[in-house]
Amino acid sequence: MNRLTHFLAMLSLFCGIESRATFAQPNQVIELGNRRELFVDDHLVAEMKNVQLTVHRPTREEIAVNCDEPWEGNGCGYFTVLQDRQEGVYRMYYHAWQIPTGIEPGGPLTIAYFESKDGIKWNRPSLGLCEFNGSKDNNIMLDRLGDGGRCHDFSPFIDANPAAKPEARYKAVGAGFENHKGIWVYQSADGVHWTPMAPGPVFDKGAFDTQNISFWSVTEQKYVLYYRVFSGGGFEGTRLINRAVSDDFLHWTDEGTIAFPEGEGPHPLAQFYVNQIKPYERAPHLYLGFPARYVDHGLTASTALLPEWELREKRMTVAPRYGTAVTDSVYITSRDGRNFRQSNDVFLRPGLRTKDNWSYGDNYIAWHVVETESTKDDAPRELSLYATESYFTGRQSRLRRYSLRIDGFASIHAKLQEGEFTTRPFTFSGKELSLNVATSAAGSVQVEIRSPDGTPIPGFTLADCDIIYGDSLDRRVGWKENTSVAALIGRPVVLRVVMREADVYSLVFE
């Protein structure tokens, strides 16, 4: 396949063209096993007719936390949210900061902590660890690095490495900005009390002036670090995302800037601020990121129509971009951690103007999504995301929760007109096929299993398939009420999915 054919194929999918042929090699067989596949890209898709890949936006929910204590301020951000299932607790980490705005003086930059039993209602514990204005009655977790300098950001994770020691069950990366600049690494047994793993930075080949994140990759069997660089070196040029890997969390190998197809990814007008990349828990071979998109149109007629213009004017006396820059969030995906695709639509918009949005620092999504119980009657569990609000607007900021269907980042979507998609050939190891699927009352989904040459397999034809309608995270597909596909385990097959007014979010053989 030549480059033009490849580009047109990719373009057709992500621009919503409803019929296309795959750019993949038709004879390639994917080893699916029993892993879950999300339709966030066309990795598994060979052909689509009258259906399209659709991005779904999260639903706005309640305010999760207000950062309104004296040691906090208008610049609280770079949030990390973790769900510790072993301890039955959700943990939230963030830098607490009052940014100097031309109206209010700046304040100290510290790392603080919230805690929750359900990911919905959060409390600010009195940790008694760091002193502020003569008292340790606060939730400040870390106020200085090992060299006495400020910690610009601090992003913990629960280490899934089986070799991790109990005292290092939690690990974190933080960026030093004052004395010894670079990435510091920390460990903790409980996620609250931290000790440095080295006397200084372990990695210094970057700008690091945003939230830098790391994790243990189950798929790669390495620690992975994503961090900020600039295209011109130093702090000049376009903001980019780089990647490094490590076997021990102490010695890192730089792998350079992550790649996007032409026309996607950060560029001078719409730069990526935070990266927020992490393996998706239900499908750890998929890396999902939620970069904040930083856009500075300069001083235009629209700038004066944004919320709180007088406050913006005063902020601009400190730095012009403090009043003119605006931010939203997109989502990106990767299957190898190095090559990414950008979604075909914005993921989180600023929304209708209020005094608390349309500012630089608005809509930064916390690292990362977690599962929570739904607050809506007896609805099933859902994904919760958290995004910043009220950044730069006075002396406080806050974090709002958003909800999203489990696996619900994107789907293959059919409208009223019947459509279908066909998968590439694959093998599987599970005994039943489960779909995360939703239809209208008049909608439907049916699945046919074929040989790679397109021949329907007897007993698994479209005519045999029970009509699927409803809305379920785990809908077992049956053929004349037989849900077992055990007879086909290890055999290359193709799925033909016929649908009307429906969304298919993911599938798994289990």
Secondary structure, DSSP 4 states (H G I P E B T S, - for coil): --HHHHHHHHHHHHTT-SEEE-SS-TT--EEEET--EETTSSTTEEEEESEEEEE-PPEEEEEEEEE-STT--TT-EEEEEEEETTTTEEEEEEEE-----SSS-----EEEEEEESSSSSEE------S-BTTB--S-EEES--TTS--EEEEEEEE---TT--GGGSEEEEEEE-SSS-EEEEEEESSSSS-EESSSS-SB-SS---S--EEEEETTTTEEEEEEEEETTSTT-S-EEEEEEEESSSSS-EEEEE-B--TT-S--SSEEE-----EEETTEEEEEEE-PEEEEE--S-TTGGGSS-HHHHHHHHTT-THHHHEEEEE--EEESSSSBEEE-SS-SB---S--TTSSSTTTTPBPB--EEE--SSTTPPPEEEEEEEESTTSSS-EEEEEEEE-TTTTEEEEE-SS-EEEEEPPEEE--SBEEEEEEEEEEEEEEEEEE-TTSPBPTTSSTTTBPPB-SEEEEEE--BTTB-B-GGGTTS-BEEEEEEEEEEEEEEEE-
